[in-house]
Structures are given as C-alpha cells and as structure tokens.
Amino acid sequence: TADTFQGVEFRWTSIENGGNDGKSRAQESLELSFDAEHTETALDKYVPFIMSTAEDLRLRDRALKIFLNESSSWRGINHHHPATFDTLAMDPAMKQATDEDGDVGARGYFQGRERNKMTLSGLLNVIDGLWSTTGEERIIVFTTNYKDRLDRALLRPGRMDMHVYMGHCGWEAFRTLARNYHLVDDHALFPEIQQLLAAVEVTPAEVSEMLLRSEDVDAALRVLMEFLKARRSKTNDKQNDGI
C-alpha cells in the first residue's frame, strides 16, 4: 500500500518469513521503501510519526485484564466498563485539578489489614513497585471512609499525591448523574432541585438511588424532589430543636 507524507510517497509491503516447514509459524513483517533522496524525511520525520501513531492506537485499544484464581491456575478476562472519568460525579474544579495532576492518589482504601491478610509493609511495597514501572502512566485511586485511621506512611506525598474529599452532592455532580442515568442536560424541575441541593446535605449515592427508582425521567426527578424536601424538613426540625 502507498502512503503520502508531506508530499512524499512511501510504500509498505507485507512480507511473510518462515513457516514453510509445516512446524513453525510464519512471521509477518512490513517493508518500507522510498526514493533515496527522501531518506532524511523518512528517518527523521515519517518513521517517528508512524511509531508515535501506532503507540497511541495501542494505548487506546488496549484492554484492562482482570485475573481470576480458579483452583490452582489463573484465568485472565478482558474487562470493559462504561464508566469513565467524565461520568464521575464530583465538583468540576476538583475534577479538572485531578485530571491535570496526572499521578493521582485519592483518599486511601484500606479497611483492615487482618481481614485482608496484607501488612502495611506489603502494601507499600506493592504501591512503590507500581510507581517504579516505566513505559506507561499509572493512576492509582484509593478510597476510604476513615482517613484518620490510616498510617501516615501510606498518606505521604509520593505515595498519594492528591487527597480528594468526595463530599455531598452539589449541583454539577447532580447534573452528571442525571446525564448518566437519564441522558438529560436540562429539565423543568432542575431549578427547584438546584435550590434544594443548596439547602440540604445528601451524598451522590443517595441521589443516584432516587434517580434509579424509575426509568421515566419525570417520575425519577419527582422522586428525588420529594426525598430532598423530606431531608430539608428533617434538617429544619433538628435546627429548631437546637440539635
């Protein structure tokens, strides 16, 4: 096949090597040919461009593998999940800061070393080993409800470069959830919901639960509104009682 790059024509030919003995498998390679006068363009510009593009495609198409232990052996399966960083319900400014940081360690997950049969030293060795890998970027995310219980060695910079507090559901987080579950960016009930979210404290998980109560967006938003109104009423009652 022929390819044109910066006005120069380059030709690629697929070549099979070996495999004629019926035992070994044929190996395929690509041969690049071009006019000798374009050698500098080929080596300094075209080949690096092709290699960079191929690497970008490899990284984009690579699959996440999850390995399952079955008795005495391990079996790998490709894992595909619809969730992306864009569907994460969190404050936009914090999301932007997290995305720009590159190497991210959120608030550490770690719910009891005895139960998980892993020592702190073993966990630190695993993390440091992942960080030291070369050739690919690594983003490790830890989550916990008990940050104050974690060893300081786990929280220090270099192991966790950013601590993100995933607090109550704000307006932008709600809009992300509404888009995720019902594919809507606007609705007649949005203004009232925005006012209610500013007045009460609810978690994204609680909002998600309400939005999943119905596949009909109108019904789901009404369920959420009733939930928020009930929470507001309960909050007001506590404030009036001096609690």
C-alpha positions as CSV (number, residue, x, y, z in Angstrom):
1,T,0.0,0.0,0.0
2,A,1.1,3.6,-0.6
3,D,1.1,6.4,1.9
4,T,1.8,10.1,1.3
5,F,3.5,12.2,4.0
6,Q,4.5,15.8,3.5
7,G,4.2,15.3,-0.3
8,V,6.5,12.3,-0.3
9,E,5.2,8.8,-1.3
10,F,6.1,5.9,0.9
11,R,5.3,2.3,0.0
12,W,4.6,-0.5,2.5
13,T,4.9,-4.2,1.6
14,S,3.8,-7.1,3.8
15,I,6.3,-9.9,3.9
16,E,5.9,-13.4,5.4
17,N,9.1,-15.1,6.7
18,G,9.4,-18.8,7.6
19,G,6.6,-21.3,8.2
20,N,7.3,-23.4,5.1
21,D,8.3,-26.4,7.1
22,G,4.9,-27.0,8.4
23,K,6.1,-26.7,12.0
24,S,7.0,-23.1,12.7
25,R,4.5,-20.3,12.4
26,A,5.1,-17.7,9.6
27,Q,6.2,-14.3,10.9
28,E,4.8,-11.2,9.2
29,S,6.8,-8.0,8.8
30,L,6.4,-4.7,7.0
31,E,9.0,-3.4,4.5
32,L,9.2,0.3,3.9
33,S,10.5,1.6,0.6
34,F,11.0,5.1,-0.8
35,D,13.2,7.1,-3.1
36,A,16.8,7.6,-1.8
37,E,16.5,11.4,-2.0
38,H,13.9,11.3,0.8
39,T,16.0,9.3,3.3
40,E,16.2,12.1,5.7
41,T,12.5,12.8,5.7
42,A,11.8,9.1,6.1
43,L,14.1,8.5,9.1
44,D,13.8,11.8,10.9
45,K,10.1,12.5,10.4
46,Y,8.0,9.8,8.8
47,V,9.1,6.8,10.8
48,P,8.9,8.6,14.2
49,F,5.4,9.8,13.1
50,I,4.3,6.2,12.3
51,M,5.8,4.8,15.6
52,S,4.1,7.5,17.6
53,T,0.7,7.0,15.9
54,A,1.0,3.2,16.4
55,E,1.7,3.6,20.1
56,D,-1.3,5.9,20.5
57,L,-3.5,3.4,18.9
58,R,-2.1,0.6,21.0
59,L,-2.8,2.5,24.2
60,R,-6.3,3.5,23.1
61,D,-7.3,0.0,22.2
62,R,-5.6,-1.9,25.0
63,A,-7.9,-3.9,27.2
64,L,-8.0,-4.0,31.0
65,K,-7.5,-7.5,32.2
66,I,-8.8,-9.0,35.4
67,F,-7.2,-12.3,36.6
68,L,-9.4,-14.8,38.5
69,N,-7.9,-17.6,40.5
70,E,-9.5,-20.9,39.7
71,S,-8.2,-23.6,42.0
72,S,-4.5,-23.9,41.0
73,S,-4.5,-21.6,38.0
74,W,-5.2,-18.0,37.0
75,R,-7.5,-17.0,34.2
76,G,-7.5,-13.6,32.6
77,I,-10.6,-11.9,31.2
78,N,-10.9,-8.5,29.4
79,H,-12.8,-6.0,31.5
80,H,-15.0,-3.4,29.8
81,H,-16.8,-0.8,32.0
82,P,-19.0,2.0,30.7
83,A,-17.8,4.4,33.5
84,T,-15.2,7.0,32.6
85,F,-13.6,10.0,34.3
86,D,-16.2,12.1,32.5
87,T,-19.1,10.2,34.2
88,L,-17.6,10.7,37.7
89,A,-19.9,12.9,39.8
90,M,-17.7,15.4,41.5
91,D,-17.0,19.1,41.7
92,P,-15.8,20.3,38.2
93,A,-12.9,22.3,39.6
94,M,-11.7,19.4,41.6
95,K,-12.1,17.1,38.6
96,Q,-10.1,19.4,36.5
97,A,-7.3,19.6,39.1
98,T,-7.2,15.8,39.4
99,D,-7.1,15.3,35.7
100,E,-4.2,17.8,35.2
101,D,-2.2,16.3,38.1
102,G,-1.6,13.1,36.2
103,D,-0.4,10.8,39.0
104,V,-3.3,10.7,41.4
105,G,-3.8,9.1,44.8
106,A,-7.1,9.9,46.2
107,R,-8.0,9.3,49.9
108,G,-6.6,5.8,50.7
109,Y,-8.9,2.4,50.8
110,F,-7.8,0.2,53.3
111,Q,-10.4,-1.4,55.5
112,G,-8.4,-3.6,57.9
113,R,-5.1,-5.4,57.4
114,E,-6.1,-8.5,59.4
115,R,-9.1,-9.2,57.3
116,N,-7.3,-8.7,54.0
117,K,-4.2,-10.6,55.1
118,M,-1.9,-7.8,54.0
119,T,0.6,-6.0,56.1
120,L,1.3,-2.3,55.7
121,S,4.8,-3.1,54.6
122,G,3.5,-5.4,51.9
123,L,1.0,-2.8,50.6
124,L,3.7,-0.1,50.5
125,N,6.0,-2.4,48.5
126,V,3.2,-3.1,46.0
127,I,2.5,0.6,45.5
128,D,6.2,1.5,45.2
129,G,6.6,-1.3,42.7
130,L,3.7,0.0,40.5
131,W,5.1,3.6,40.7
132,S,8.5,2.5,39.5
133,T,7.2,0.8,36.4
134,T,8.4,2.5,33.2
135,G,6.8,2.9,29.8
136,E,3.2,3.5,31.0
137,E,1.5,6.0,33.2
138,R,-0.2,4.7,36.4
139,I,-3.1,6.3,38.2
140,I,-3.8,4.5,41.5
141,V,-7.0,5.5,43.3
142,F,-7.6,4.6,47.0
143,T,-10.9,5.2,48.8
144,T,-11.8,5.1,52.5
145,N,-14.4,6.4,54.9
146,Y,-11.7,6.5,57.7
147,K,-8.7,8.5,56.6
148,D,-7.7,9.3,60.2
149,R,-7.2,5.6,60.8
150,L,-4.5,5.2,58.1
151,D,-0.8,5.0,58.7
152,R,1.0,8.3,57.8
153,A,3.5,6.3,55.7
154,L,0.6,5.5,53.3
155,L,-0.5,9.1,53.0
156,R,2.8,10.9,52.5
157,P,3.5,12.7,49.2
158,G,5.0,10.4,46.6
159,R,2.6,7.6,47.5
160,M,-0.6,9.8,47.5
161,D,0.0,13.0,45.6
162,M,-3.5,14.3,45.9
163,H,-6.2,13.9,48.6
164,V,-9.7,14.4,47.3
165,Y,-12.7,14.8,49.7
166,M,-15.7,13.3,48.0
167,G,-18.3,15.1,50.0
168,H,-22.0,15.9,49.5
169,C,-23.7,16.1,46.1
170,G,-23.6,19.6,44.6
171,W,-25.4,21.0,41.6
172,E,-22.8,20.0,39.0
173,A,-22.4,16.5,40.4
174,F,-26.2,16.1,40.2
175,R,-26.2,17.2,36.5
176,T,-23.6,14.5,35.8
177,L,-25.7,11.8,37.5
178,A,-28.8,13.0,35.6
179,R,-26.9,12.7,32.4
180,N,-25.5,9.3,33.3
181,Y,-28.9,7.8,34.2
182,H,-31.4,9.6,32.1
183,L,-29.4,11.3,29.3
184,V,-30.8,14.8,30.1
185,D,-28.9,18.0,30.4
186,D,-31.9,20.2,31.3
187,H,-35.4,19.8,32.7
188,A,-38.2,22.0,34.0
189,L,-37.6,20.6,37.5
190,F,-33.9,21.4,37.6
191,P,-34.2,24.9,39.1
192,E,-36.1,23.6,42.1
193,I,-33.7,20.7,42.5
194,Q,-30.8,23.1,42.4
195,Q,-32.3,25.1,45.3
196,L,-33.0,22.0,47.3
197,L,-29.4,20.7,46.8
198,A,-28.1,24.0,48.1
199,A,-30.2,23.7,51.3
200,V,-29.6,20.0,52.3
201,E,-26.7,17.6,52.5
202,V,-27.0,14.4,50.5
203,T,-24.5,12.1,49.1
204,P,-24.1,11.3,45.3
205,A,-25.1,7.7,46.2
206,E,-28.4,8.8,47.7
207,V,-29.2,10.9,44.6
208,S,-28.3,8.0,42.4
209,E,-30.7,5.7,44.3
210,M,-33.5,8.2,43.8
211,L,-32.8,8.6,40.1
212,L,-32.9,4.8,39.6
213,R,-36.3,4.5,41.2
214,S,-37.9,4.9,37.7
215,E,-36.8,4.7,34.1
216,D,-39.1,7.7,33.3
217,V,-37.1,10.9,33.9
218,D,-40.1,12.9,35.1
219,A,-41.0,10.3,37.7
220,A,-37.4,9.9,38.8
221,L,-36.9,13.6,39.3
222,R,-40.1,13.9,41.2
223,V,-39.0,11.1,43.5
224,L,-35.7,12.9,44.0
225,M,-37.5,16.2,44.8
226,E,-39.7,14.5,47.5
227,F,-36.6,12.9,49.0
228,L,-34.8,16.3,49.1
229,K,-37.8,18.0,50.6
230,A,-38.1,15.4,53.3
231,R,-34.4,15.8,54.1
232,R,-34.8,19.6,54.3
233,S,-37.8,19.3,56.6
234,K,-35.9,16.9,58.8
235,T,-32.9,19.2,58.9
236,N,-35.1,22.2,59.8
237,D,-36.7,20.3,62.6
238,K,-33.3,19.5,64.1
239,Q,-32.2,23.1,63.9
240,N,-35.4,24.3,65.5
241,D,-34.9,21.8,68.3
242,G,-31.4,23.1,68.9
243,I,-29.7,19.8,67.8
